[in-house]
Amino acid sequence: MDINRVFRHIDPEAIARDTLAFVEVASETGSEGPGSAFLAGLLEREGFDVEMADVEPERPNVYARIAGSGGGPTLAFNGHTDTIPIGNSASPARDGDWIVGRGTEDMKGGLVAMVHAASALRKANVTLAGDLWLTGVIGHEAPEGKKEGPKHFIQQLRSGKIPASAIIIVEGPCAIWAASLGSAIFTIEVRDDRGPIHTIKIPYETNPAYWVGRLLTEFQVREEQFKNQPAHPLCGRQLYNVGAVHGGDYMNRLPAFFKITGTRRWTPGVSLSQIHAEFQEICNRYASQSGLRWSYFLEGEREPFETPPGHPIMQALIASAREVSGQTPEIIGMGLTGDANFYHNDARVHTAYYGPAHQTAHSDHERVSISQLAHCARVYALAAIHYCGKPGAVS
Ligand SMILES: [Zn+2]
């Protein structure tokens, strides 16, 4: 089939107009309704049937199914309709090849490219064997977002209502992002039942501050060990980092309570239960050595994800990016975790990211290149053909 039949329906100027209009609609996390409505309107304008599924009142996810002729695998494109707070971000504008403003790169541009890809297939009368789903979710951006939208989407995947066997998230660098570290925020608390008494009565080696010092030194040693272990080929190495240490209130009163908070990141192959075991072991050991009470808890836990290069969704993306640009795309991993971590671990659906760029997201000069969005739209259209297959084709 002559792919230019499809590509001639991908119009960078139309993508630019829709992206700018989308960015002009504020949809900060928590009040994404207008953003979801814009996406739904765009899909309806292009002739697709859309379901607005209220995840919370006036905060709908958007689901559109493009039925295939049957016999092919189902692919879902996915993105989030919310943005971080607009804050001091540059106002929405067109600047040459760029659309500027909050939510351009992260990630309204990608959602527009996704719609234009599907629309180009329809205008070129390309029917796929498998179903194609175009989906937008709310509640992505932390801390306001609690992943309400991704969780609702996961329910649809698990119940078989959206029976996707692969997901492409339409944001990220212009490379196939196929792995992320797992991560969790840890808090360790140390309590001394003697309370805040005068330190003159206390030998330093029984002071909680002494033991917190030993713990921080142990993190340093563990960090050195991680550095010396072979790193994961895509997303690097495991790590510890500490963001806050609180304890004590006076120069010669015993600091009877300490709280150490930080981030622990781990590579695909290591599981959250191993991380729990690690912190439990640390607390048990320090408790028995120090005679103090040690406890920990984890928050914001994300298991790592990794989509193997041989998976059909990777093959589809690699072939598509190569056909569009003439170059073999890079396959990358990130320390950053995202919705793919959930889709992979909670819905067991292999996921990869492909987007226009990941350079200005969350900054006050967020922007996205129109030519890059057109590139993405071409890659998405081709990837849908490669993954979902053509009717009658032997897959
Ligand atoms: Zn994003």
Residues whose N, C-alpha, C, O or C-beta is under 5 A from the ligand:
A	BS01	ZN	D106 M107 E171
